[in-house]
Amino acid sequence: MNCFKLGQIKYSIIFKRLALAILGLLFTLYLSNASFLAHPIGTQPVLVAHRGLAQDFERTGLTNETCTAAHMLPTPHEYLENTIASMQAAFAYGADFVEFDIHPTTDGHFAVFHDWTVDCRTNGTGITREHTLASLQSLDIGYGYTSDGGNTYPFRGKGVGLMPSLDEVFTTFPTRNLIINIKSNDPREGELLAEQLALLSPDRQKQIMVYGGELPVNVIRERFPLIQTLWIRRLKQCLVRYVALGWTGHVPATCERSMLMIPINYTSWLWGWPNRFLQRMAGVDTNVFLLANYQGEGFSQGIDDIESIRELPDNYSGGIWTDRIDLVGSAIKMDTTE
């Protein structure tokens, strides 16, 4: 056998060993990220009722200036968003968390209300945070709702005094899981909220999450290690770094102690989705909530229809963010009792 043939055999052996090593590595990575080898983190999905139980609205062509109350869709209930009654109804329909929005008032309180101004939904005018709590609570928060272009206003006169304060929410739901949305990027708002959260016990703080503007939410993050937080830049950093490194099992620090809101159509990029990914996030004290598909334009929204629920992975036990807890809660309960 000549040297040439010996060289061929040698390189063939090296190539085969290298190929086997690469295949072995790939197989190991596959198994380490295989969802089917990881147990679900729970027995059923965790449901978040966005703004409690709210009136639905037409979402086509939405902008930051759209008065959504003027684009109301026929909805089979009479609850108004961000009210005590709507939160109670959401929990009754099976919500594990209720999300709501807050604005500071000129007299040092927080009002629970979504819009930057009161002009759209109420019979008042002006920027929400430029009112006292008493002034805001005197308004009719159902005044502006219409589904027929202004011919009728079915909630006028029914929303007077229904805007709660943050204190009222804490008092009414002393043991319930709550998610607070800070609507501005003013760090002073974080300071004011921190004063109220500091009055709560550590066990109670564990039941609260806070998201919104980076500066005020970061105040909460730095002072309350038991409270999960989120702002948009941190969410992007977490997901981008996980997509790049998650195949190794590494969870980026920007994913830790967070609440992640992820559109369904982004999940195919997540190593180990769903069970392995959810396990990894739970291991760093992070909750994951699914949103409806997002195409990069407009606003993201919750999962609000039964068909989307049925298309979720089998035994999915992460979070579901929804604007229709009356539909989704019933569907989840039916699926888990059958």
C-alpha positions in Angstrom: 0.0 0.0 0.0 1.5 3.3 -1.1 1.8 6.5 0.9 -1.0 8.1 -1.1 -3.5 5.4 -0.1 -2.4 5.5 3.5 -3.0 9.3 3.5 -6.4 8.8 2.1 -7.3 6.3 4.7 -6.0 8.5 7.5 -7.9 11.6 6.3 -11.0 9.4 5.8 -10.8 8.3 9.5 -10.3 11.8 10.7 -13.2 13.1 8.6 -15.5 10.3 10.0 -14.5 11.0 13.6 -15.0 14.7 13.1 -18.4 14.1 11.5 -19.4 11.8 14.3 -18.2 14.4 16.9 -20.3 17.1 15.1 -23.4 14.8 15.0 -22.9 13.9 18.6 -22.7 17.6 19.5 -25.8 18.4 17.5 -27.7 15.5 19.1 -26.7 16.7 22.5 -27.8 20.2 21.8 -31.1 18.9 20.4 -31.8 16.9 23.6 -30.7 19.7 25.9 -33.3 22.0 24.1 -36.0 19.4 23.5 -39.3 20.6 24.9 -40.8 17.1 25.1 -38.1 16.1 27.6 -39.1 18.9 30.0 -42.1 18.7 32.2 -44.6 21.6 32.0 -44.2 24.1 34.8 -47.8 23.9 35.8 -51.1 22.1 35.1 -52.8 24.9 33.1 -52.1 28.3 31.6 -51.8 31.4 33.8 -54.4 34.0 32.6 -53.9 37.8 32.7 -57.0 39.9 32.3 -55.8 43.1 30.6 -57.5 46.0 32.2 -59.9 43.6 33.9 -63.0 42.9 31.8 -63.3 45.7 29.2 -65.4 46.7 26.3 -63.8 45.6 23.0 -63.0 48.0 20.2 -62.1 48.1 16.5 -58.3 47.8 16.2 -57.8 48.6 12.5 -55.8 51.8 12.0 -55.2 52.5 15.6 -52.7 55.3 16.6 -51.7 56.9 19.8 -54.4 59.5 19.2 -57.3 57.1 18.5 -60.2 57.4 21.0 -60.9 53.7 21.4 -64.1 54.3 23.3 -65.6 55.9 20.1 -64.8 52.6 18.2 -66.5 50.3 20.6 -67.6 46.9 19.3 -70.7 45.1 20.5 -69.6 43.3 23.6 -71.8 40.9 25.7 -71.2 42.5 29.1 -71.6 45.9 30.7 -68.2 46.2 32.5 -65.9 49.2 31.9 -62.1 48.7 32.0 -60.0 49.4 35.0 -62.8 49.5 37.5 -63.2 47.5 40.7 -66.3 45.7 39.2 -64.4 44.7 36.0 -61.5 43.3 38.1 -63.9 41.3 40.2 -65.6 39.9 37.1 -62.2 39.1 35.6 -61.2 37.1 38.6 -64.6 35.4 38.6 -64.0 34.3 35.0 -60.7 32.7 36.0 -58.0 35.4 35.7 -54.9 34.6 37.7 -53.7 38.2 37.3 -55.5 41.4 36.6 -53.5 44.2 34.8 -54.4 47.8 35.2 -53.0 51.3 34.4 -52.1 54.1 36.8 -51.6 57.8 36.7 -50.4 60.0 39.5 -52.7 62.8 40.7 -51.8 66.3 41.7 -52.6 65.4 45.4 -50.2 62.5 45.6 -52.4 59.5 44.8 -52.6 57.1 41.9 -55.8 57.0 39.8 -56.5 53.7 37.9 -57.2 54.8 34.3 -55.7 54.0 30.9 -55.7 57.2 28.8 -53.3 60.1 29.0 -56.2 62.5 28.9 -59.7 62.2 30.1 -61.3 63.7 27.0 -62.0 60.4 25.2 -63.9 58.3 27.8 -65.2 60.8 30.2 -67.2 64.0 30.4 -64.0 65.9 31.5 -61.1 67.5 29.7 -57.4 67.7 30.2 -54.4 65.5 31.0 -55.2 62.8 33.5 -52.3 63.5 35.8 -53.2 67.2 36.1 -56.3 66.4 38.2 -56.8 65.7 41.8 -58.1 62.2 42.7 -61.4 63.7 43.8 -61.8 65.5 40.5 -61.1 62.3 38.5 -63.5 60.2 40.6 -66.3 62.7 40.0 -66.1 62.0 36.2 -68.4 59.7 34.2 -65.9 57.2 32.8 -68.5 55.7 30.6 -69.5 58.9 28.9 -67.6 58.6 25.6 -68.4 54.9 24.7 -70.3 54.5 21.4 -70.4 51.7 18.8 -72.6 53.5 16.2 -70.6 56.6 15.4 -72.2 58.7 18.2 -75.9 57.9 17.7 -76.1 56.3 21.1 -73.9 56.2 24.2 -75.0 53.2 26.2 -72.8 53.8 29.2 -73.4 57.5 29.8 -74.4 58.1 33.4 -73.3 54.7 34.4 -69.7 55.4 35.1 -69.8 58.2 37.6 -67.5 57.6 40.5 -66.1 54.3 39.1 -62.5 55.4 38.6 -60.7 53.7 41.5 -57.5 54.7 43.2 -54.5 52.3 43.6 -55.2 52.2 47.3 -58.7 51.0 46.6 -57.4 48.2 44.4 -55.0 47.1 47.0 -57.7 47.2 49.7 -60.3 45.3 47.6 -57.9 42.6 46.4 -55.5 42.0 49.3 -54.4 38.6 48.2 -54.8 38.7 44.4 -52.1 38.8 41.8 -51.8 42.3 40.2 -49.9 43.8 37.3 -49.4 47.5 37.3 -48.7 49.5 34.1 -46.9 52.8 34.6 -48.0 55.0 31.8 -45.1 57.5 31.7 -41.3 57.5 31.8 -41.0 59.9 34.7 -38.8 58.4 37.4 -40.7 60.5 40.0 -43.7 58.2 39.3 -41.5 55.3 40.3 -40.6 57.0 43.5 -44.2 57.6 44.4 -45.2 54.1 43.6 -42.3 52.8 45.6 -43.6 54.6 48.7 -46.9 52.6 48.4 -45.3 49.3 47.6 -43.0 49.7 50.6 -46.1 49.5 52.9 -46.8 46.0 51.6 -45.4 42.8 53.2 -42.8 40.8 51.3 -45.4 38.1 50.6 -47.7 40.7 49.1 -45.0 42.2 47.0 -44.4 38.8 45.4 -47.9 38.9 44.1 -47.3 42.2 42.1 -45.6 42.9 38.8 -44.8 46.3 37.4 -44.1 47.3 33.8 -44.1 50.4 31.6 -41.6 53.3 31.2 -38.0 52.3 31.8 -37.0 55.0 34.3 -39.9 54.6 36.8 -40.0 50.8 36.5 -36.2 50.6 37.1 -36.8 52.5 40.4 -39.1 49.6 41.4 -36.7 47.0 40.1 -33.8 48.3 42.2 -35.7 48.7 45.4 -38.0 45.6 45.4 -36.2 42.4 44.5 -39.4 40.4 45.0 -41.3 42.3 42.3 -40.9 41.2 38.6 -40.6 44.1 36.2 -40.4 44.8 32.5 -39.8 47.7 30.1 -39.5 47.4 26.3 -35.8 47.8 25.9 -35.1 45.1 28.5 -37.5 42.8 26.8 -35.7 43.2 23.5 -32.3 42.6 25.1 -33.5 39.5 26.8 -35.0 37.9 23.7 -32.2 38.8 21.3 -29.5 37.5 23.7 -31.5 34.4 24.4 -31.9 33.6 20.7 -28.1 34.0 20.3 -27.1 32.0 23.4 -30.1 30.0 24.6 -29.0 26.9 22.7 -26.3 26.5 25.4 -28.9 26.6 28.2 -27.6 30.1 29.2 -30.3 32.6 30.3 -29.2 36.2 29.9 -29.2 38.4 33.0 -31.7 40.7 31.2 -34.2 37.9 31.4 -34.0 37.5 35.1 -36.8 38.5 37.5 -39.0 39.7 34.7 -42.4 39.4 33.1 -41.9 38.6 29.4 -44.7 39.5 27.0 -44.1 37.5 23.8 -46.2 37.4 20.6 -47.0 33.8 19.5 -45.3 34.2 16.2 -42.0 35.0 17.9 -41.9 31.7 19.9 -40.4 29.6 17.1 -37.1 31.5 17.7 -36.9 30.5 21.4 -34.7 27.6 22.2 -36.7 24.9 24.0 -40.1 26.3 23.4 -42.4 25.8 25.2 -41.6 23.6 28.2 -37.8 23.9 28.3 -37.9 27.6 27.7 -40.6 28.1 30.4 -38.5 26.0 32.8 -35.5 28.1 32.2 -37.4 31.3 32.7 -39.0 30.0 35.9 -35.5 29.2 37.1 -34.6 32.9 37.0 -37.9 34.0 38.6 -39.5 35.1 35.3 -43.0 34.7 34.1 -43.9 34.4 30.4 -47.1 35.7 28.9 -48.2 35.1 25.3 -49.7 37.8 23.1 -51.4 37.5 19.7 -49.3 37.5 16.6 -47.4 40.8 16.0 -46.2 41.9 12.6 -44.1 44.9 13.7 -46.7 47.6 13.1 -49.5 49.0 15.2 -50.1 47.7 18.7 -49.8 44.2 20.1 -52.9 42.7 21.6 -53.9 39.8 23.8 -55.1 36.4 22.7 -58.8 36.9 22.5 -60.4 34.0 20.5 -61.0 30.4 21.1 -59.3 29.2 17.9 -56.0 30.8 19.0 -56.2 29.0 22.4 -56.7 25.7 20.7 -53.6 26.2 18.6 -51.3 26.6 21.6 -48.9 23.7 22.3 -50.3 20.7 24.1 -50.0 21.1 27.9 -49.0 24.7 27.6 -48.7 26.1 31.1 -47.2 29.5 30.6 -49.1 32.8 30.7 -51.8 34.1 28.3 -52.5 37.8 28.1 -56.1 38.5 27.0 -58.6 41.3 26.6 -61.5 38.8 26.6 -61.1 36.9 29.9 -64.8 36.1 29.6 -64.1 34.0 26.5 -60.6 32.7 27.2 -61.2 31.9 30.9 -64.2 29.7 30.1 -62.3 28.0 27.3 -59.3 27.2 29.5 -61.5 25.8 32.3 -63.4 23.6 29.9 -60.2 22.2 28.4 -58.7 21.4 31.8 -61.9 19.7 33.2 -62.6 17.6 30.1 
